[in-house]
Amino acid sequence: MPLLRIQTNSPVDPAASQALAAAASALVSEMLGKPEHYVMVSVEHTGAMLFDASPAPLAYLELKSIGLPAERTTAFSAALCGLLDEHLGIPAARIYIEFADVARHLWGWDGATF
């Protein structure tokens, strides 16, 4: 049920994108204490993005999950920013992250909801 969506203007070749997705999946599972087989990760390269009026490498992330603990978002932000710096060389100051705690009845899977 956790979803991590990564959008970046930084070019990512398919092998690097897959490595980032795999590392992100494991990290999200660990951070949220949820089985990795429920974690979905999307890595998207979008050409036209600006932050602070600059096209320098940047990223926008969305982390959504049922029961996302609001009191841990600062630690999650640090971990996710570290992941993107490690894999894409994007500094934390050029990353925005949106966190969302989704109600069970608003998260569908396998023809039903959680």
DANORHU-V288174 format. One record per backbone hydrogen bond with DSSP energy under -0.5 kcal/mol. NH is the residue of the N-H (numbers start at 0). CO is the residue of the C=O. Records with the same first field share a line. If there is no record, write none. Layout:
# DANORHU-V288174
NH: CO, CO
This chain:
# DANORHU-V288174
2: 63
3: 39
4: 2, 61
5: 3, 41
6: 4, 59
7: 43
8: 57
9: 57
16: 12
17: 13
18: 14
19: 15
20: 16
21: 17
22: 18
23: 19
24: 20
25: 21
26: 22
27: 23
28: 24
29: 25
30: 26
31: 27
32: 28
33: 28
37: 34
38: 35
39: 1
41: 3
43: 5, 41
45: 7, 43
48: 46
50: 53
53: 50
58: 93
59: 6
60: 95
61: 4
62: 97
63: 2, 61
64: 99
67: 64
69: 67
71: 68
72: 69
75: 71
76: 72
77: 73
78: 74
79: 75
80: 76
81: 77
82: 78
83: 79
84: 80
85: 81
86: 82
87: 83
88: 83, 84
89: 83
90: 88
93: 90
94: 91
95: 58
97: 60
98: 96
99: 62
101: 64, 99
105: 102
106: 103
107: 105
108: 111
111: 108
113: 103, 106
